[in-house]
Amino acid sequence: MSGITPLRKPEWIRVRVPAGETWQQVRAMLERRSLHTVCDEARCPNKGECWGAGTATFMILGDTCTRGCRFCAVATGKTGQPVLPEEAEQLALAVQELKLKYAVLTSVDRDDLPDRGAHHFARCIQAIKHLNPDVRVEVLIPDFREGELEAVMDARPDVVAHNIETVPSLQHIRDRRASYEKSLHTLRLAKQLGAGVTKSSILLGLGEQIDEVLAAMDDLHSVGVDVLVLGQYLQPGPQQLPVVEYIHPDQFKAYAKIGREKGFSTVVASPFARTSYHAQEAWEGNP
């Protein structure tokens, strides 16, 4: 990929540099409790804004993913770190310390574990809700299937998110163990198991066509997805896929309008939108 000249970033792509006292407090708390965030590991462009507001998306089950998607900056390996039982308690204490009203949990993929981490997800949700009974919990999960997702749903998360990532023709950029159909199945199963609100996200600018995005919207709506998130793919580093196109903000507005017309209760669409970006506001649109 080193021989490819990257596209010049347009004027609407501006990433805020993390700064301020609250940002420093969040970082210190995470280090003290040995917690990871997807904000750091995936090099999220919203880190400055979110951490400056005292929020973060916690990443459980270690910081090493057993999959290797070509757009993602998270470290990969055949196996992840040992699962830490104390992580659930530390998460609950972190949510309490940050005085959060809405907590978001995600994870690396753990294909090396018998249940791929589903029961640890459940323990983390339960610990947070036990110590912080008024906190809403959103989970951004791997492509859990039957026999795995039930444990997560029994812990009663308020929102269940899983990302299809891109349109069917570009699914080869994901790890070979993932697929568009598997992701749709996970989202459909979450609804069948009682999820009140489900969410999915599509990264744009990877070479997809407009009609493909609209067709993916239809597929997501057909499996009961409530919240649709559309954001611009930004190359995290030289080892990941280059950006094919920077989508203009006006196109994001058009997609948002179409998504609402197709029946999604909430559509979050902007260059920096990510699954957990303004997650509480998205949930509040789904009473």
N, C-alpha and C positions, 0 to 999 in steps of 0.2 A: 504493500500500500504506500510505501515511501515515495514511489515514482508518480503518484497521483497528486496533482496540484489542487489543494483544497479550495473550495468556493470561498469567496470573500464574504464575511458576515455582513448582513445588511444593517441599516441603522437601528432597526427595531430589536436587534439582538444585543442586549446590554445586561451583563451579569453583575449584580451588586457584590462588592467585596464585603465579607463578614466583618462587622465592627460593633463596638458598643459593649456596655457592661453586661447586659443580659446574655449576649452571645458568649462572653467569657464564662459566665456562670453556668450555662448549659454545657459547655465543653468540660469544665472542671467537674461537674456532677457526673457526666458520662464516664470520665476517666476514673473517678473515685469508685464508681460502682461497676467498673469493667464491662460497660455496655457498648454495643455497636449501634450505629445508625446507618440507614441506607443513604442518608444525606452525604455522609463521608465516603462510604464504600463505593457508591455508584456515581459520585461526583455530581450530585444534583445541583442544577443552576439556582435553585431557590433556597439554598442553605442559608445565605445571609439574611434573607427576609424572614424565613421561618424561625431560625435560631434567635434572631433579634427580637422576635415576638415571644420567645420562650417555648416554642414547640419543636418537636422532632419526631421522625418516624423511626421507631426502634426496630432493629434488625436482630432477630433471635437465631439460635442454633449455630452460632459462630459467624465468621466472616469469610469462609471458604465455601464456594458453591461447587457442587459435583457436576454442574453443567457448564457449557461454554458457548453462550449465545454471542454472536459476532458484533452486537451493538452495545454490550455491557462491559463495564470496567471492574466489576467485582472479581476478586481473585478466585481461581478455579483449581480443583484438584480431584483426584479419584475418591478421596474421603475427606470429610470435614473434621472439625475438632470434636472432642468428646462433649456430649451434651451436659451442661452444668445445671444440676437440680436447683441451685441457689439463684439461677437467673430469674426465675419467676418472682421470687421475693424482692430481688433488687429492682426489677422493673416496677413492681407495685410501689416500692419506696420512692423510686424516681418520679413516678406520676404524682405521688403525694407531694414530693419536694417542689416540683414545678407547678403545683396547684392546677394541674390540667383538668379541664372538663371533658376533653375528648382526646383519646389516645389511639395511635395507629401502630399496629404491629405488622411487620413483614418478616421474611426470612430468606436465606439462601435456599436453594434446592438441596435436599439431603437424600439422594437416591441410595445412599449407603446404609440408611437406617431401615429397620423392618417396617415401620409405619410411615417412613419418610418425614417424620417429625410432627405428625398430626397431634399426638397426645401431649407433646411439649407445648404446642400452640395452645391446647386446651388448658393446661396447667397455668400458663401465663395469663390467659384471659381470666381464669378463676381467681388468681392471686390479685390481679389489679382490681377486679370488682369487689373482692372481699374487703380489701383495705380502703377502697375508694368507691363506695356503693353508688354514688351519683355520676360516676364517670362513664361516658359512652366509649365503647371499644370497637374500632374498625380493624379488620384483619385483611391483609393482602397476601393471599395464600398461593402456594404452588398448585400444580394441576392434580390436586387430591382426587381420588376416585372412591368408589364404594368400599367400605371397610376402613376408610381413613377419615373421610370428611365428617362422618357421624360424630366422632369424638370432638371435633372442633365445634360443630353445631350444638352439641349437648352443653357446651360452656356458654352458649347464648351470646355470641358477639352481636353487636348492633348493626354492623355493616360487613358484608363479605365481598371482597374484591378479588378478581383474578383477571389478568391481562391477556388478551389475544395478541397484543404487541403490534401486529401489522396485518395486512390483507393476505388472503390465501396464496396469491402468486409469489409472495416474498417470505413465506414461512421458512424457507431454507436458511434464513439468517439466524433462526433460533437453533438451539441444540436439537439434534436429530431425535431425541427422546420426547420432545415437545411437538405439538401439532395444533393446528387451528381447530380440528374436530375435538381433540382432547380438551382443549380450553373451553369450547362451547359446552361440552359434556359436564365439566366441573361447574360452570355457571348454572346450567340447567339443574344439576343435582342439588346445588345449594338452595335453589328455590324450592325444589321438591321436599327438601329436608326442613323447610320452614324459615329460611332467611327472609327477614322483613325487607331489607334493602340490599341489592347486589349492584356491583359496579365493575366496569371494565374500561381499559384504556388502549388507545391506538397512537403510536408514534408516527408522525408524518414527515415527509421529506426523504424517504428511503427509496423512492422510485415508484410509489403507488400512483394509480390513476384515480381521478375523481369518482368515476362510476364504481370502482372497486371499493372506495371508502363508503359510498352510499350502500352498496350491497352488504358490506360488513356491518353497517348500522342495522340493516334489516335482520341479519342473522343474530346479532346481539339482542335486539328487541324480541325476536321470536323465542329466545330462551329465558325471557323475563328480566333482562337487565334493566335496572331503574336509572342508574347514573352513568352517563357516557363522558369520558374524558379524552380530549384530543390535544396533543402537544407536538411541538417541533422536536424531531430528533437532533441532538447535538453530539458530535463526535467527542467522546470523553478523552481519548488519547490516540496516539498514532497506530496502535494495534487494533483499534476498532474500525468499523466501516466508516467511510467518508460520507458526508452529507451529499445527497444527490440534488436536493432542492430546498431552498428556504421558502416556506409557505408564508404568503403575505397575511398580515393581520385581518385584512378584509375577507380573505378566504376562510379564516377561522370563524369569523362572524357569520359567514354564509353557512358553514357547516353547523354551527350552533343553532341557527334558525331551522335548518332542515332536520336536525336531530330532534328538536322540540316538536316539530310538525309530525315526525314519525312516531312520537309517543313517549319518548324518554321524559321522565319527570324532571331531571336536571341534566344539563349539558355544560361542562366546563371545557372551553375551547380557547386556547391562546398559545403563543409560542412557548411559554415556560410552564404550561399546565402539565402536571404529572398526577399520577393516581391519587396520592395523598395530599396534593396541593389544595389548600383551602377546604380540607376534608370536612371540617365541622360545618362550614357554610353549605356544602353540598348535602350533608345529612339533614340539615334543618329544612331543606327544600323537600324532604320526604317524610312528612309526619306519619 
